Amino acid sequence: MSTTELRKRLIAKIQRSRRPELLMEVYRLMGTDTDDLEPFKLSADQRSSVAKGLKDAKAGKVIPAAAADKAIDAWLSK
């Protein structure tokens, strides 16, 4: 697909989109006027999960990226 065709397809998808969160993310990725965007807000459960992950990482409870990738691939193939 050429760059011109890709651009046309993206513009068409953006024009048809009814999802404000998608439009905001596209806008953010384009790197323009990000000052007026609100930061992503985590729920209490999400904040708790992030805190637990950081605590585990500091305690050395980590696995190598290759092992994680293998586990993810196995999970996705089910």
C-alpha positions as CSV (number, residue, x, y, z in Angstrom):
1,M,0.0,0.0,0.0
2,S,1.4,3.4,-1.0
3,T,1.7,6.3,1.5
4,T,-1.0,8.1,-0.4
5,E,-3.4,5.2,-0.2
6,L,-2.6,4.7,3.5
7,R,-3.3,8.4,4.1
8,K,-6.6,8.2,2.3
9,R,-7.7,5.2,4.3
10,L,-6.7,6.8,7.6
11,I,-8.5,9.9,6.8
12,A,-11.6,7.9,5.9
13,K,-11.5,5.9,9.1
14,I,-11.0,9.0,11.2
15,Q,-14.0,10.7,9.5
16,R,-16.2,7.7,10.2
17,S,-15.1,7.2,13.8
18,R,-17.6,7.7,16.5
19,R,-15.1,6.9,19.3
20,P,-13.8,10.1,21.0
21,E,-11.1,8.1,22.8
22,L,-9.7,6.8,19.5
23,L,-9.8,10.3,18.0
24,M,-8.0,11.7,21.0
25,E,-5.3,9.0,20.8
26,V,-4.8,9.6,17.1
27,Y,-4.5,13.3,17.8
28,R,-2.0,12.6,20.6
29,L,0.1,10.4,18.3
30,M,0.2,13.0,15.7
31,G,2.1,15.1,18.2
32,T,0.1,18.3,17.8
33,D,-1.3,20.5,20.6
34,T,-1.0,17.9,23.3
35,D,-1.2,20.5,26.0
36,D,-5.0,20.5,25.8
37,L,-5.2,16.7,26.3
38,E,-6.0,15.3,29.7
39,P,-3.7,12.6,31.1
40,F,-5.0,9.0,31.1
41,K,-6.7,8.3,34.4
42,L,-6.3,4.9,36.0
43,S,-9.0,3.3,38.1
44,A,-8.3,2.4,41.7
45,D,-7.9,-1.3,40.7
46,Q,-5.4,-0.3,37.9
47,R,-3.4,1.9,40.3
48,S,-3.3,-1.0,42.8
49,S,-2.1,-3.4,40.0
50,V,0.6,-0.9,38.9
51,A,1.8,-0.5,42.5
52,K,1.9,-4.2,43.0
53,G,3.9,-4.6,39.8
54,L,6.4,-1.9,40.8
55,K,6.8,-3.5,44.3
56,D,7.4,-7.0,42.7
57,A,10.0,-5.5,40.3
58,K,11.9,-3.8,43.1
59,A,11.9,-7.1,45.0
60,G,13.4,-8.9,42.0
61,K,10.2,-10.8,41.2
62,V,10.6,-10.6,37.4
63,I,11.0,-12.9,34.5
64,P,13.2,-12.4,31.4
65,A,11.4,-10.8,28.4
66,A,12.0,-13.9,26.3
67,A,10.2,-16.0,28.9
68,A,7.3,-13.5,29.1
69,D,7.0,-13.4,25.3
70,K,6.9,-17.2,25.2
71,A,4.2,-17.3,27.8
72,I,2.2,-14.6,26.0
73,D,2.5,-16.5,22.7
74,A,1.3,-19.7,24.4
75,W,-1.7,-17.9,25.9
76,L,-2.6,-16.2,22.6
77,S,-2.5,-19.5,20.7
78,K,-5.2,-21.1,22.9
